[in-house]
Amino acid sequence: MGQCGITSSKTVLVFLNLIFWVEDEVNHSIQKVYNEYNGTNTDAPSRAIDYVQRQLHCCGIHNYSDWRNTRWFKESKNNSVPVSCCQPNISNCSGSLTRPADLYQEGCEALVVKKLKEIMMYVIWAALTFASIQMLGMLCACVVLCRRSHDPAYELLVTTNSYA
């Protein structure tokens, strides 16, 4: 029972450490995925970027202008960003950089980090709750053992150096 409480505490420390590590790792990973984007829904990086931009209402890493530095933008030569950057209430949005008001203005990196931190906080709270329940269980066990030692009904029967 005590080992579970220690393990839960270690888990909480690991997740607290992960919170600080997440930002650096997300920045590196998101740069890589944006550079692998090819505009089709057949490969995982393209699907992931389009999904994140639609779900989080964001565009690019820091903002929509980040797309100018990607291989996809340079190869497509159409001066636009993916259609997943378009705000849903704008009809006939093509992702053109000549109409930036049609695009999401906020970048995805900060929103992804925020979402991951929220998820990790739920995990940390669950681990802390589990550790608290473990501590309460250990406290109850100690109380029972202390009361048991004072109760004559629970005294050990010792006869000729053997326990009955």
C-alpha positions as CSV (number, residue, x, y, z in Angstrom):
1,M,0.0,0.0,0.0
2,G,2.8,2.4,0.8
3,Q,4.6,1.6,-2.4
4,C,1.5,2.7,-4.4
5,G,1.6,6.0,-2.7
6,I,5.3,6.5,-3.5
7,T,4.7,5.4,-7.1
8,S,1.8,7.9,-7.4
9,S,4.1,10.7,-6.0
10,K,6.8,9.8,-8.5
11,T,4.2,9.8,-11.3
12,V,3.1,13.4,-10.3
13,L,6.8,14.5,-10.4
14,V,7.2,13.0,-13.8
15,F,4.2,14.8,-15.2
16,L,5.3,18.1,-13.6
17,N,8.6,17.7,-15.4
18,L,6.8,16.9,-18.6
19,I,4.9,20.2,-18.5
20,F,8.2,22.1,-18.8
21,W,9.5,19.7,-21.5
22,V,6.4,19.9,-23.6
23,E,6.9,23.4,-25.0
24,D,10.3,22.6,-26.4
25,E,9.3,19.3,-27.9
26,V,6.1,20.7,-29.4
27,N,8.1,23.5,-31.1
28,H,10.5,21.1,-32.6
29,S,7.8,18.6,-33.7
30,I,5.4,21.2,-35.1
31,Q,8.2,22.7,-37.3
32,K,8.9,19.2,-38.7
33,V,5.3,18.4,-39.4
34,Y,4.6,21.8,-41.1
35,N,7.6,21.2,-43.3
36,E,6.3,17.8,-44.3
37,Y,2.9,19.2,-45.3
38,N,2.0,18.5,-48.9
39,G,-1.6,19.6,-49.1
40,T,-3.2,16.2,-49.7
41,N,-5.2,14.2,-47.2
42,T,-3.3,11.0,-48.1
43,D,-0.4,11.5,-45.7
44,A,-0.5,11.7,-41.9
45,P,1.3,15.1,-41.5
46,S,-1.1,16.8,-43.8
47,R,-4.2,15.3,-42.2
48,A,-2.8,16.2,-38.7
49,I,-2.2,19.8,-39.6
50,D,-5.6,20.2,-41.2
51,Y,-7.3,18.6,-38.3
52,V,-5.5,20.7,-35.7
53,Q,-6.1,23.9,-37.6
54,R,-9.8,23.2,-37.9
55,Q,-10.3,22.0,-34.4
56,L,-8.3,24.6,-32.6
57,H,-9.2,27.5,-35.0
58,C,-5.6,28.4,-35.7
59,C,-3.3,28.8,-38.6
60,G,0.4,28.2,-38.9
61,I,2.8,27.9,-36.0
62,H,2.8,31.4,-34.7
63,N,0.3,32.9,-37.2
64,Y,-0.7,32.4,-40.8
65,S,2.4,34.0,-42.2
66,D,4.5,31.0,-41.1
67,W,3.2,29.2,-44.1
68,R,5.4,31.3,-46.3
69,N,8.5,29.4,-45.0
70,T,7.2,26.0,-45.8
71,R,8.1,23.8,-48.7
72,W,4.5,23.4,-49.7
73,F,4.0,27.2,-50.0
74,K,7.1,27.5,-52.1
75,E,6.2,24.6,-54.4
76,S,2.5,25.6,-54.8
77,K,3.3,29.2,-55.8
78,N,-0.3,30.2,-55.3
79,N,0.3,32.7,-52.4
80,S,-2.2,30.9,-50.2
81,V,-2.4,28.8,-47.0
82,P,-4.3,25.6,-46.6
83,V,-8.1,25.9,-46.6
84,S,-8.1,24.5,-43.1
85,C,-6.9,28.0,-42.0
86,C,-10.2,29.6,-43.2
87,Q,-12.7,30.7,-40.7
88,P,-15.9,28.6,-41.0
89,N,-18.2,31.6,-41.2
90,I,-16.4,32.9,-44.3
91,S,-17.9,31.6,-47.6
92,N,-15.7,31.0,-50.6
93,C,-12.5,31.2,-48.7
94,S,-9.6,30.0,-50.7
95,G,-6.8,30.6,-48.1
96,S,-5.4,33.4,-50.2
97,L,-2.9,35.6,-48.3
98,T,-4.4,38.6,-50.1
99,R,-7.5,38.3,-47.8
100,P,-5.9,37.7,-44.3
101,A,-9.2,38.6,-42.6
102,D,-10.7,35.3,-43.8
103,L,-8.0,33.3,-42.0
104,Y,-7.5,32.4,-38.4
105,Q,-5.1,34.9,-36.9
106,E,-3.7,32.8,-34.0
107,G,-0.9,30.3,-34.4
108,C,-1.3,26.6,-33.5
109,E,1.8,26.1,-31.3
110,A,0.5,28.0,-28.3
111,L,-2.9,26.4,-28.5
112,V,-1.4,22.8,-28.8
113,V,0.8,23.5,-25.8
114,K,-2.1,24.9,-23.8
115,K,-4.3,21.8,-24.6
116,L,-1.5,19.4,-23.7
117,K,-1.0,21.2,-20.4
118,E,-4.7,21.0,-19.6
119,I,-4.7,17.2,-20.3
120,M,-1.6,16.7,-18.1
121,M,-3.2,18.7,-15.3
122,Y,-6.1,16.2,-15.3
123,V,-3.6,13.4,-15.1
124,I,-1.7,15.0,-12.2
125,W,-5.0,15.7,-10.3
126,A,-6.0,12.0,-10.8
127,A,-2.6,10.8,-9.5
128,L,-2.8,13.2,-6.5
129,T,-6.3,11.9,-5.7
130,F,-5.1,8.3,-6.0
131,A,-2.1,9.2,-3.7
132,S,-4.4,10.9,-1.2
133,I,-6.6,7.8,-1.1
134,Q,-3.6,5.6,-0.5
135,M,-2.4,7.9,2.3
136,L,-5.9,7.8,3.9
137,G,-5.8,4.0,3.6
138,M,-2.4,3.8,5.4
139,L,-3.7,6.2,8.1
140,C,-6.7,3.9,8.7
141,A,-4.5,0.9,8.8
142,C,-2.3,2.6,11.4
143,V,-5.3,3.6,13.5
144,V,-6.6,0.0,13.5
145,L,-3.2,-1.4,14.4
146,C,-2.8,1.1,17.3
147,R,-6.3,0.3,18.7
148,R,-5.6,-3.4,18.3
149,S,-2.5,-3.2,20.5
150,H,-4.5,-1.7,23.4
151,D,-7.4,-4.1,23.1
152,P,-6.9,-7.2,25.4
153,A,-9.1,-9.4,23.1
154,Y,-6.3,-9.1,20.5
155,E,-3.4,-10.0,22.8
156,L,-1.2,-12.9,21.5
157,L,-1.5,-16.1,23.4
158,V,2.0,-17.1,24.2
159,T,2.6,-20.6,25.6
160,T,6.0,-22.1,25.8
161,N,7.6,-19.7,23.4
162,S,5.3,-20.5,20.6
163,Y,2.4,-18.5,19.2
164,A,-1.0,-20.0,19.0
